[in-house]
């Protein structure tokens, strides 16, 4: 029986241990956040290279995870991209596999710690905190990275100190616990539960490596816990897929299946050949010092993930087919709108989210362009067959405007200061595009109503409207190119065309009243003619706003 003093000592040590784990996880989150912000452009380039090549997919997955130090974050990001329709299952699967390789870097980093390295990390943590007081954003991000990296080792050293794992009572308690559950399947279960609770296989592996280094945990037990941690990390992806579409759920299932298969294979190998494997690891890293003990676990973690990826990479198509059989598409006649390229799961990756917002606005722009073209066709050729397409497009335009605005509001607090102006311009572009879409629908309704009443513009009136429509279409092409490609070269032409349309509005209105006075035009068409001319002039104003949003994001906007 433990005395009251020993019980208090044990409780104190456990508190130290929990504090160490907490600081370690905070440090990882700081470092991950800093790396995400600093590597935004690199992330965009990596994701821009997404293809059906399996090897490049593995490389992208490993690279992104190495950058952000979290396979869970990579998995959630991939689920978001699949849910948004940007990535196919065949493209997502190798990336998920690569993410498992990228996450091994944290374990290797943890295993390298020694007294001199620790002192350097303490200084780095302090320097990082001091850098946070600077006003320059890049210095703040660098400070966050330094403090995060330093805090990881502060947490690790608290865990391995005499007050935590280094305490004789704590060490004895854990050794007794693991002697009771010294069975491979139970140890795997411990790894699964522990990783699921803290939702980070990197953190779980780091704790296990530290326990081995302090002698709390034997190497053979650690190997099975690490295997379990790779299953536990799937919990984050499974939770992220809740409420997503069928393909996103399939990504989470593939991630889970991949890690389970790898764990089953390695469990069988380690269970049967446990001693030869331990001897091999010892031969690679001889010695009884903490670093040698820790490197054995880290090396095994690398071998497990690389081997599992190599074994299962040829079976990507089979994994995809399996996931499609297990999770079937829901059949529904109801039209449910959703964003094409954006998903709330991308909020954890602001640079990627901003890139996807741009794609979503490009898509919205294409729908607006199509509706303008269809409405002009209806007006010119009395083609009423465009009705269903215009209504369907307008419904998507309205939904996209509302949903994307809400997404940008959520995204705004997470982006760098330099991207705040970009988000401001996107708010204006969304508003202007939605208004242009409304005008397109109005043009169609005007043409449809005139057709129903069997009235039409005079020959000269129709020609004037056609000229104005052509200039608006010319402006739309320039405005779209300016926004799509950040092309500033033709913005002066855009302004010139808008001024010409302003003049045309006055001229067309004057010509129309002259025709009315001469009896060459029916009074019945007068409201429709005026509405069309005014609508076209307002569309021109909105197109100028969109074009110039890339130059002056928060500038004044025409109504």
Secondary structure, 3 states (H helix, E strand, C coil): CCCHHHHHHHHHHHHHHHHHHHHHHHHHHHHHHHHHHHCHHHHHHHHHCCCCCHHHHHHHHHHHHHHHCCHHHHHHHHHHHHHCCCCCHHHHHHHHHHHHHHCHHHHHHHHCCCHHHHHHHHHHHHHHHHHCCCCCHHHHHHHHHHHHHHHHHHHHHHHCCCCCCCCHHHHHHHHHHHHHCCCHHHHHHHHHHHHHHHCCHHHHHHHHHHHHHCCCCCHHHHHHHHHHHHHHCHHHHHHHCCCCCHHHHHHHHHHHHHHHHHHHHHHHHHHHCHHHHHHHHHHHCCCCCHHHHHHHHHHHHHHHHHHHHHHHHHHHHHHHHHHHHHCCCCCCCCCCCCCCCCCHHHHHCHHHHHHHHHHHHHHHHHHHHHHHHHHHHHHHHCCHHHHHHHHHHHHHHHHHHHHHHHHHHHHHCCCCHHHHHHHHHHHHHHHHHHHHHHHHHHHHHHHHHHHHCCCCCCHHHHHHHHHHHHHHHHHHHHHHHHHHHCCCCCHHHHHHHHHHHHHHHHHHHHHHHHHHHHCCCCHHHHHHHHHHHHHHHHHHHHHHHHHHCCCCCCCCCCC
